[in-house]
Amino acid sequence: MRPEILFPLFAEVSTLKGVGQKVLPLVQKVAGPLVRDLVFLSPTGLILRRPMTAADAVEDQVGVFTVVVDRMIAPGKPGVPLKVRASDDTGFVHLVWFGGSPQQIDRLLPRNETRLVSGKVERFNGEVQIVHPDVFRLDGDDQPAPAEPVYPATQGLTSRQVRKLVRQALTTAADLPEWQDPAWLARNRWTGWRQAIEALHAPTSLPELEPDAPARQRLAYDELLAHQLALARRRAARQAHPAPVIAPGPASDALQTALPFRLTGAQARAVAEIRADLGSGTRMARLLQGDVGSGKTAVAALVMADAAASGFQSALMAPTEILARQHHERLQPLLDAAGLTALLLTGRDTVGQRRAALSALADGSAHVAIGTHALFQDAVAFHRLGLVVVDEQHRFGVEQRARLQAKGEGVHMLTMSATPIPRTLELTQFGDLEVSRLDEKPPGRTPVTTAVLPVERLDEVAARLGRAVAEGAQAYWICPLVAESETGDLAAAEARAADLSKRLGLEVGLAHGQMAGAEREDVMRRFAAGSLPVLVATTVVEVGVDVPNASIMVIERADRFGLAQLHQLRGRVGRGAKASSCILLYGSGEQGLGETARERLEILRNTEDGFEIAEADFRLRGGGDPIGLRQSGFPAYRFADPIRHRDLLRAAADDARLILNRDPKLDSPRGRAVQVLEALFDWRDGRTSD
């Protein structure tokens, strides 16, 4: 239950004065539905006001002037601004409005009256001018503050109105019990929570808006600690759930013997870590993180053989039918050699195929099921499901993975991702999981030569592509991102496919996100079979098909892509014996290639190590709102920036484990304060602070 001390913060924003039916949806849009959401709404800017006179006014700064109103110059025709001339002892200050009635302005600035006016100073014909100034009475309650925080606004709700609501919301915030360790507070020289939240909303200088400002650091750490506590609790709850004990057996040995290669050190280490989990008697939830081509499938095959050796079934779920079929084709010979039966289940199976597959899963004659979303449908029943493997886990929702896992008792789960992320960010996205890393490539992988060229050399690239295709090569051509419009992306892809078909004098495949799934998979299947020499695609399409003969990757306007995305695309070549190349075409234009874009492309040219690339990407993102992270499934933090606050994140993860190890029921004085923290941020039930 929510602690009573938080009740005022969790009241609806409609309980605040001035939030009626008209304003309510605007406040909810800007901040959220709760009073707490206004308290958590950080200022995005700061207006700094300086007392000035007409003589010492500084252009482009915000000044406060004490002036006497002289006269109004009403517009003589539409479109001409309304002007008021005012003055102080040193000269004139002209006040300008584009719109507004003379009567309204006259009431605001009566002639021969003294007023305070504030706004950004401009110079027009040598005279001081302020457009749409703020006006204050000398004896009024509302005076121009030396520093005024700027808040997000929307049509019908100004920043100043939001500020007033924030100040009102702050009065409901109690002095909360201290949940942070006193020594940690002292070391960082942080104030208590109430003082920090007040300081957040009362900045006096621009550095106080930065993530590294003490008040913001304190609040960010609170949020990170609440999230890490939730993840630690989730992990503890999972580990308390009994699960089948799975151990290697003859089937595992037979499958390992059937592998056409020796495991790398990283693969052997990952297998050992997974087997330790499977043999623990508690439910496994482990992420197998490995670069493209690092051998995740072989690791999965071995542990699925372990499950079969212990009398359990496994399910491997892939996001698309073509990837599911690819897994089935790869795994079938290995599983056959181990005496195990695998079947494929997709949404396009015939009635007879589906009936036979469902029967084999229900009676236990099938040891491994490989498929798409079809695996977690209600009609699918397993005889004794013990292990679920999810490929490209980010393509499935939590609920989808849980539905498959629920088809057995205490089912272990192994998720796989080909998108390496920095270790620090693992704590935010996968903090409730154990993580295994495949940081070595199996022998035999062909290095990919990466070239960075200006888009002006596209004709030369296309000519070289034509010669390579004539010699039997296959190539991907990835089209550029056009603004943020899938329609624009599609038009660019269609135009490029037509252009290449004309240049090369042969059929060029086209795959994009607006095609029907069956049609798109048919094109990709033809490319995989070698009947299409070139595949033009947009980035919204899954191009993760294993085509060993594909040895050329051209990425048009590579400077518009993210570093991790470029690395993933490049990983589609170099999967066979042929020497492979990736050509990154960048747009030069009038201003040339930006420094960050240039560094990104240089990193791609110099390394194929996905983890090194992920760390570089992490470094290049710098500070600010990590929107890219949020779009990739990272938590939507209010105060924390996982990049700028990475040291705090690591400390919060350690602190969360320490708190729960020492006081698992949180019934000590600090434990009770920690419960207030958890309730304040609402991470415990899986919701984010949004």
C-alpha positions in Angstrom: 0.0 0.0 0.0 1.1 3.5 -0.7 2.4 5.4 2.4 0.0 8.0 3.7 2.7 10.7 3.5 2.6 10.4 -0.3 -1.2 10.8 -0.6 -1.1 14.5 -1.5 1.5 13.9 -4.3 -0.7 11.2 -5.8 -3.8 13.3 -5.9 -5.2 14.2 -9.3 -3.9 17.4 -10.8 -7.5 18.5 -11.0 -7.4 19.1 -7.2 -5.0 22.0 -7.7 -6.4 25.6 -7.9 -6.8 26.8 -11.4 -7.0 23.4 -13.0 -10.5 23.2 -14.4 -12.0 21.2 -17.2 -10.4 23.4 -19.9 -6.9 23.4 -18.4 -6.9 19.8 -17.1 -6.1 18.0 -20.4 -3.3 20.6 -21.1 -1.7 20.0 -17.8 -2.0 16.2 -18.3 -0.3 16.5 -21.7 2.6 18.6 -20.4 3.2 16.8 -17.1 0.8 13.9 -16.3 -2.3 13.1 -14.3 -0.9 13.4 -10.8 0.3 16.3 -8.6 3.6 14.3 -8.3 4.0 14.7 -12.1 4.2 18.5 -11.8 6.7 18.2 -8.9 8.8 15.9 -11.2 8.6 18.3 -14.2 12.1 19.6 -14.5 12.7 23.1 -15.9 14.1 23.1 -19.4 15.6 26.6 -19.4 16.1 29.8 -17.4 15.3 33.4 -18.0 18.0 35.6 -16.3 16.8 39.2 -15.8 19.2 42.1 -15.3 18.1 45.6 -14.0 18.9 48.0 -16.9 18.4 51.5 -18.1 17.8 52.7 -21.6 21.4 53.9 -21.7 23.1 50.6 -20.6 20.7 48.1 -22.2 22.5 45.1 -23.5 21.2 43.6 -26.8 19.9 40.0 -26.7 19.8 39.9 -22.9 16.7 40.0 -20.8 16.4 43.3 -18.9 14.1 44.8 -16.3 13.4 48.5 -16.9 11.6 51.0 -14.6 9.8 53.3 -17.0 7.1 56.0 -17.3 4.6 55.5 -20.2 4.8 58.4 -22.6 2.5 57.6 -25.5 0.9 54.9 -27.7 1.5 54.7 -31.4 -1.6 52.7 -32.7 -1.2 50.8 -36.0 -2.6 52.7 -39.0 -3.2 49.5 -41.1 -3.4 45.7 -40.6 0.0 44.0 -40.0 1.6 47.0 -38.4 2.6 46.4 -34.8 1.2 48.5 -31.9 3.9 50.5 -30.1 4.2 52.2 -26.7 6.9 54.7 -26.1 8.2 54.7 -22.5 11.2 56.3 -20.9 13.5 56.4 -17.9 16.0 59.1 -16.9 18.5 58.0 -19.6 16.4 57.5 -22.7 13.5 55.8 -24.4 12.4 52.2 -24.3 9.9 51.1 -27.1 7.5 48.4 -26.3 6.0 46.5 -29.3 3.0 44.1 -29.7 2.1 42.2 -32.8 -1.6 41.9 -32.2 -3.7 43.0 -29.2 -6.1 45.9 -28.9 -5.1 49.5 -28.1 -7.6 49.4 -25.2 -6.1 46.3 -23.7 -2.5 47.8 -23.9 -3.8 51.1 -22.5 -5.2 49.4 -19.4 -1.9 47.5 -19.0 0.3 50.6 -19.4 -1.6 53.8 -18.5 0.0 57.0 -19.6 2.2 58.9 -17.2 2.2 55.8 -14.9 5.4 54.1 -13.8 5.7 50.4 -14.6 8.3 47.6 -14.5 8.7 46.1 -18.0 10.9 43.1 -18.8 11.9 41.3 -22.0 14.7 40.5 -24.4 16.4 43.7 -25.6 16.6 44.5 -29.3 17.9 47.5 -31.2 15.8 49.0 -34.0 17.0 52.2 -35.7 19.3 52.7 -32.8 16.5 52.6 -30.2 16.0 50.1 -27.4 13.0 47.9 -28.2 11.2 45.0 -26.4 8.7 42.8 -28.2 5.8 41.5 -26.2 7.2 42.6 -22.8 6.1 41.4 -19.4 4.5 44.2 -17.4 4.5 44.5 -13.6 3.1 47.1 -11.2 5.6 48.6 -8.7 3.4 47.6 -5.8 2.1 44.3 -7.2 2.5 40.9 -5.6 3.9 39.4 -8.8 7.3 41.0 -9.4 9.9 40.0 -12.1 12.2 37.4 -10.6 15.9 37.7 -11.3 15.8 34.1 -12.5 12.7 32.4 -13.8 12.7 28.7 -14.7 11.2 27.8 -18.1 8.9 24.8 -18.3 7.5 22.7 -21.2 4.3 24.4 -22.5 1.6 23.6 -25.0 -1.0 25.5 -27.0 -3.3 27.2 -24.4 -0.9 26.7 -21.5 2.1 28.9 -21.1 5.4 28.2 -19.3 4.5 30.8 -16.7 1.2 29.1 -16.0 2.9 25.8 -15.6 5.4 27.4 -13.3 2.6 28.6 -11.0 1.1 25.1 -10.9 4.5 23.6 -10.1 4.9 26.0 -7.2 1.4 25.1 -6.0 2.2 21.4 -6.3 5.4 21.8 -4.4 3.4 22.9 -1.3 1.9 19.5 -1.1 5.3 17.7 -0.9 6.1 16.6 2.6 9.5 16.3 4.2 10.0 12.6 3.3 12.1 10.3 5.5 15.7 9.9 4.3 16.3 6.7 2.4 19.9 7.4 1.4 22.9 6.3 3.3 24.1 9.2 5.5 27.8 8.6 4.5 26.9 8.6 0.8 24.9 11.8 1.2 27.9 13.5 3.0 30.4 12.2 0.5 28.4 13.8 -2.4 27.4 16.9 -0.4 23.8 16.4 -1.2 20.8 17.9 0.6 17.7 16.0 1.7 15.0 15.1 -0.9 12.7 18.1 -0.1 15.5 20.6 -0.4 16.7 19.0 -3.6 13.3 19.1 -5.2 12.9 22.8 -4.2 16.3 23.6 -5.7 15.4 21.8 -8.9 12.6 24.4 -9.4 14.5 27.4 -8.2 17.7 27.6 -10.4 19.6 30.8 -10.2 22.2 30.0 -13.0 22.4 27.9 -16.1 24.8 25.3 -14.6 22.0 24.4 -12.2 20.0 23.0 -15.1 22.8 20.6 -16.0 22.5 16.9 -15.0 25.7 17.3 -12.9 24.1 20.0 -10.7 24.0 18.6 -7.1 20.2 18.8 -6.8 19.7 17.0 -10.1 22.3 14.4 -9.2 20.5 13.7 -5.9 17.1 13.2 -7.6 18.7 11.1 -10.4 20.2 8.8 -7.8 16.9 8.5 -6.0 15.2 7.4 -9.3 18.0 5.0 -10.3 18.0 3.5 -6.8 14.2 3.0 -7.0 14.5 1.3 -10.4 17.4 -0.9 -9.3 15.5 -2.0 -6.2 12.6 -3.0 -8.4 14.9 -5.0 -10.7 16.6 -6.6 -7.7 13.2 -7.6 -6.2 12.1 -9.0 -9.5 15.3 -11.1 -9.7 14.8 -12.3 -6.1 11.2 -13.2 -6.7 12.2 -15.2 -9.8 15.0 -17.0 -7.9 12.5 -18.0 -5.2 10.4 -19.8 -7.8 11.3 -23.5 -8.1 12.2 -24.7 -11.5 13.2 -28.0 -13.1 16.8 -29.1 -12.7 18.4 -29.5 -16.2 21.8 -31.1 -16.6 23.9 -32.2 -19.6 23.5 -35.8 -20.8 24.3 -38.1 -23.8 22.2 -36.0 -26.1 24.3 -32.9 -25.2 27.6 -34.8 -25.8 26.3 -36.1 -29.2 25.3 -32.6 -30.3 28.6 -31.1 -29.3 30.4 -33.8 -31.3 28.2 -33.0 -34.3 29.2 -29.3 -34.3 31.4 -28.6 -37.3 33.7 -26.4 -35.2 35.1 -26.1 -31.7 33.5 -23.7 -29.3 35.2 -20.5 -28.8 36.3 -19.6 -25.2 33.3 -17.1 -25.0 30.9 -19.8 -26.1 32.2 -22.3 -23.7 32.0 -19.8 -20.9 28.4 -18.9 -21.8 27.4 -22.5 -21.9 28.9 -23.1 -18.4 27.1 -20.0 -17.0 23.8 -21.2 -18.5 24.2 -24.7 -17.2 24.9 -23.4 -13.7 21.5 -21.6 -13.9 19.7 -24.6 -15.3 21.1 -26.9 -12.6 20.3 -24.5 -9.7 16.7 -25.5 -9.2 15.5 -21.9 -9.5 14.1 -20.3 -12.7 16.8 -19.0 -15.1 16.4 -15.6 -16.8 19.6 -15.0 -18.7 20.4 -12.8 -21.7 22.9 -14.1 -24.2 24.4 -11.0 -25.8 26.6 -11.6 -28.8 27.6 -9.8 -31.9 26.3 -10.9 -35.3 27.9 -14.2 -36.2 29.3 -14.8 -32.7 27.7 -18.2 -32.3 24.6 -17.7 -30.2 22.6 -20.4 -32.0 25.2 -23.1 -31.2 25.1 -22.2 -27.5 21.3 -22.4 -27.6 21.4 -25.8 -29.4 23.6 -27.2 -26.6 21.4 -26.1 -23.8 18.3 -27.3 -25.6 20.0 -30.7 -25.9 20.6 -30.5 -22.1 16.9 -30.0 -21.6 16.0 -33.0 -23.8 18.6 -35.1 -21.9 16.8 -34.2 -18.7 13.4 -35.1 -20.1 12.2 -31.6 -21.0 11.1 -29.9 -24.2 12.4 -26.6 -25.5 10.9 -23.8 -27.6 12.9 -21.4 -29.8 10.9 -18.3 -30.8 12.1 -16.0 -33.7 10.4 -12.7 -34.8 9.8 -13.7 -38.4 9.0 -16.8 -40.4 12.1 -16.6 -42.5 14.3 -16.5 -39.4 12.4 -19.3 -37.8 12.9 -21.4 -40.9 16.6 -20.5 -41.0 17.0 -21.7 -37.4 15.2 -24.9 -38.2 17.4 -25.6 -41.2 20.5 -25.0 -39.1 19.5 -26.9 -36.1 17.8 -29.9 -37.6 21.0 -31.7 -38.6 22.6 -31.1 -35.2 19.5 -32.2 -33.3 19.2 -35.3 -35.6 22.8 -36.3 -34.8 21.8 -36.1 -31.1 18.8 -38.3 -31.6 16.4 -35.4 -31.0 13.3 -34.3 -33.0 12.7 -30.7 -33.9 9.6 -29.3 -35.6 8.7 -25.9 -37.2 5.6 -24.1 -36.2 4.6 -20.8 -38.0 1.4 -19.0 -38.9 1.5 -20.2 -42.5 1.4 -23.9 -41.8 -1.3 -26.0 -43.5 -4.0 -27.5 -41.3 -2.4 -30.9 -41.6 1.1 -29.6 -40.7 -0.3 -27.7 -37.8 -2.3 -30.7 -36.5 0.7 -33.0 -36.7 3.0 -30.5 -34.9 0.5 -29.8 -32.1 0.1 -33.6 -31.5 3.9 -34.1 -31.4 4.3 -31.3 -28.9 1.5 -32.5 -26.7 2.6 -36.1 -26.6 6.3 -35.3 -26.1 7.6 -36.9 -29.3 9.0 -33.5 -30.4 11.9 -32.4 -28.2 12.3 -28.9 -29.7 9.7 -26.5 -31.2 11.1 -23.7 -33.4 8.7 -21.0 -34.6 7.3 -17.5 -34.6 4.5 -16.0 -32.5 2.5 -19.1 -33.4 4.3 -20.8 -30.5 2.4 -19.0 -27.7 -1.1 -19.3 -29.2 -3.7 -21.0 -27.0 -3.9 -24.1 -29.1 -0.2 -25.0 -28.5 0.3 -27.3 -25.6 3.6 -28.9 -24.5 4.0 -32.2 -22.8 6.8 -31.0 -20.6 8.2 -27.6 -21.5 11.3 -26.7 -19.5 13.3 -24.1 -21.6 12.3 -21.2 -23.7 14.8 -19.5 -26.0 13.8 -16.1 -27.5 15.8 -14.8 -30.5 16.1 -11.0 -31.0 14.3 -10.6 -27.7 13.6 -6.9 -28.2 11.2 -7.8 -31.0 8.8 -9.4 -28.5 6.9 -7.8 -25.7 7.1 -8.9 -22.1 3.6 -10.3 -22.2 4.4 -12.4 -25.4 7.5 -13.9 -23.8 5.5 -14.6 -20.6 2.7 -16.4 -22.5 5.2 -18.8 -24.0 6.9 -19.3 -20.6 3.5 -20.0 -19.0 3.1 -23.2 -21.1 5.1 -25.1 -18.5 5.9 -25.1 -14.8 8.9 -23.0 -13.7 10.2 -22.7 -17.3 13.7 -21.4 -17.7 14.2 -18.5 -20.2 17.2 -17.7 -22.3 16.9 -14.5 -24.4 19.3 -13.7 -27.2 20.3 -10.3 -28.7 22.7 -9.4 -31.5 22.8 -5.8 -30.4 25.7 -5.3 -28.0 25.2 -2.5 -25.4 27.6 -1.0 -22.9 27.9 -2.8 -19.5 26.6 0.3 -17.7 23.4 0.4 -19.8 22.8 -3.3 -19.2 21.9 -2.3 -15.7 19.0 -0.1 -17.0 17.6 -2.5 -19.6 18.5 -5.9 -18.2 19.1 -5.3 -14.6 16.8 -8.1 -13.5 18.6 -10.6 -15.8 21.9 -12.4 -15.7 24.0 -11.6 -18.7 26.4 -13.7 -20.8 28.6 -12.1 -23.4 30.0 -13.7 -26.6 32.9 -11.4 -27.3 34.8 -13.7 -29.7 34.0 -14.7 -33.2 34.2 -18.3 -34.3 37.1 -19.2 -36.6 36.3 -19.0 -40.3 34.4 -15.7 -40.2 35.6 -13.5 -43.1 36.7 -10.0 -42.1 34.7 -7.3 -43.8 36.6 -4.5 -45.5 34.8 -1.2 -44.8 35.2 1.8 -47.1 33.9 5.3 -46.4 33.1 7.3 -49.6 31.2 10.5 -50.5 27.8 9.9 -52.1 29.2 11.7 -55.2 31.0 8.5 -56.0 27.8 6.5 -56.2 28.1 6.0 -59.9 31.6 4.4 -59.4 30.2 2.2 -56.6 27.3 1.0 -58.8 29.7 0.2 -61.6 31.9 -1.9 -59.3 28.8 -3.6 -58.0 27.8 -4.5 -61.6 31.2 -6.1 -62.2 31.0 -8.1 -58.9 27.5 -9.3 -59.6 28.6 -10.4 -63.1 31.1 -12.6 -61.3 28.5 -14.2 -59.1 28.4 -11.9 -56.0 25.3 -10.9 -54.2 24.7 -7.5 -52.5 22.5 -5.6 -50.2 21.8 -2.0 -50.9 20.3 -0.1 -47.9 18.5 3.1 -48.8 18.8 6.3 -46.7 16.5 7.5 -44.0 14.4 10.3 -45.5 13.4 12.7 -42.8 11.3 10.5 -40.5 8.9 9.4 -43.1 8.4 5.7 -44.1 6.7 7.0 -47.2 9.8 8.9 -48.1 12.0 6.0 -47.3 9.9 3.8 -49.6 10.0 6.3 -52.5 13.8 6.4 -52.1 14.0 2.6 -52.1 11.7 2.2 -55.1 13.7 4.8 -57.1 17.1 3.2 -56.2 15.8 -0.3 -57.1 14.6 0.9 -60.5 17.9 2.8 -61.0 20.1 -0.2 -60.2 17.9 -2.5 -62.3 18.5 -0.2 -65.3 22.2 0.2 -64.6 22.8 -3.6 -64.1 20.4 -4.8 -66.7 18.9 -7.4 -64.3 16.1 -7.9 -61.8 16.7 -6.2 -58.4 14.7 -7.3 -55.3 12.9 -4.7 -53.2 11.9 -5.2 -49.5 10.3 -2.6 -47.3 8.0 -2.3 -44.4 4.8 -1.5 -46.3 4.8 -4.8 -48.2 2.6 -7.7 -47.0 4.6 -10.1 -44.8 4.3 -13.0 -47.2 5.4 -10.9 -50.2 8.4 -9.5 -48.3 9.5 -12.9 -47.1 9.2 -14.3 -50.6 11.5 -11.6 -52.0 14.0 -12.3 -49.2 13.7 -16.0 -49.7 14.6 -15.6 -53.4 17.6 -13.5 -52.4 18.7 -16.1 -49.9 18.3 -18.8 -52.7 20.5 -16.8 -55.0 17.9 -16.0 -57.7 18.1 -12.2 -56.9 21.7 -10.8 -57.1 20.8 -7.5 -55.4 18.4 -6.7 -52.6 17.4 -3.1 -52.1 15.8 -2.5 -48.7 14.7 0.2 -46.2 15.8 -0.1 -42.6 12.3 -1.0 -41.4 12.6 -4.4 -42.9 14.3 -7.4 -41.2 17.4 -8.1 -43.2 18.8 -10.7 -40.8 18.6 -13.5 -43.2 21.8 -15.7 -43.4 23.0 -15.4 -47.0 26.6 -16.7 -47.0 26.9 -15.8 -50.7 26.1 -12.1 -50.0 29.5 -10.3 -49.8 28.7 -6.7 -50.5 26.8 -4.2 -48.3 26.2 -0.7 -49.6 24.6 1.8 -47.2 23.5 5.0 -48.8 23.8 8.2 -46.7 25.4 6.2 -43.9 25.9 9.5 -42.0 22.1 9.5 -41.2 22.3 6.1 -39.4 23.2 5.3 -35.8 26.5 3.5 -35.1 24.8 0.4 -33.7 22.5 0.2 -36.7 25.3 0.5 -39.2 27.2 -2.3 -37.4 24.1 -4.5 -37.5 23.7 -3.9 -41.2 27.3 -4.6 -41.9 27.0 -7.9 -40.1 24.8 -9.3 -42.9 27.9 -9.8 -45.0 31.1 -11.7 -44.3 29.1 -14.8 -43.4 30.7 -17.0 -46.0 34.1 -17.8 -47.5 34.1 -14.9 -50.0 36.0 -11.7 -49.2 33.4 -9.2 -48.1 33.1 -5.4 -48.2 30.8 -2.7 -46.8 30.6 0.7 -48.5 29.4 3.6 -46.4 28.3 6.4 -48.6 28.0 9.7 -46.9 26.5 13.0 -48.1 29.0 15.8 -48.2 26.9 18.8 -49.2 27.9 22.4 -48.6 28.8 22.1 -44.9 30.6 18.7 -45.3 30.4 15.8 -42.9 29.8 16.7 -39.3 32.5 15.9 -36.7 30.4 13.3 -34.8 29.2 11.7 -38.0 32.8 11.5 -39.3 33.9 9.9 -36.1 31.1 7.3 -36.2 32.1 6.3 -39.7 35.8 6.2 -38.8 34.9 3.9 -35.9 33.1 1.5 -38.3 36.0 1.5 -40.7 38.5 0.7 -37.9 36.8 -2.1 -36.0 34.3 -4.9 -36.3 34.0 -5.5 -32.5 30.4 -4.8 -31.6 31.1 -4.3 -27.9 33.8 -1.7 -28.7 31.4 0.0 -31.1 28.7 0.0 -28.5 31.0 1.7 -26.0 32.0 4.3 -28.6 28.3 4.9 -29.4 27.7 5.4 -25.7 30.5 7.9 -25.5 29.4 9.8 -28.6 25.9 10.2 -27.4 27.1 12.6 -24.8 24.6 14.2 -22.4 21.1 15.3 -22.7 17.8 13.4 -23.1 18.7 9.9 -24.4 15.7 9.6 -26.7 17.4 7.0 -28.7 17.7 4.8 -25.6 14.0 5.3 -24.8 13.0 4.2 -28.3 15.1 1.1 -27.8 13.2 0.0 -24.8 15.2 1.8 -22.1 13.4 3.1 -19.0 11.8 6.5 -19.4 13.6 8.3 -16.5 12.4 11.7 -15.3 15.7 12.9 -13.7 18.3 10.3 -14.6 20.3 10.3 -17.8 22.0 6.8 -18.0 24.9 8.3 -20.0 25.7 11.4 -17.8 24.8 9.5 -14.6 26.5 6.2 -15.4 28.6 6.3 -12.2 25.5 6.9 -10.2 23.8 4.0 -11.9 26.5 1.6 -11.0 26.4 2.9 -7.4 22.6 2.5 -7.2 22.8 -1.1 -8.5 25.3 -1.9 -5.7 23.3 0.0 -3.1 20.0 -1.8 -4.1 21.6 -5.3 -3.7 23.2 -4.3 -0.4 19.9 -2.9 1.0 17.9 -6.1 0.1 20.6 -8.4 1.3 20.8 -6.7 4.7 17.1 -6.0 5.1 15.0 -8.1 2.7 11.7 -7.2 4.4 12.6 -3.5 4.6 11.4 -3.3 8.2 14.4 -1.3 9.6 14.1 2.5 9.8 16.0 2.9 6.5 14.0 0.1 5.0 10.7 1.8 5.8 12.1 5.0 4.2 13.1 2.9 1.1 9.5 1.8 0.8 8.5 5.4 0.6 11.1 5.9 -2.2 9.7 2.8 -4.1 6.2 4.1 -3.9 7.2 7.6 -4.9 8.6 6.3 -8.3 6.2 3.4 -8.8 8.8 1.1 -10.3 7.9 -2.0 -8.2 4.8 -3.0 -10.2 6.7 -2.7 -13.5 5.5 0.8 -14.4 7.9 3.5 -15.2 8.0 6.9 -13.6 6.0 8.1 -16.6 
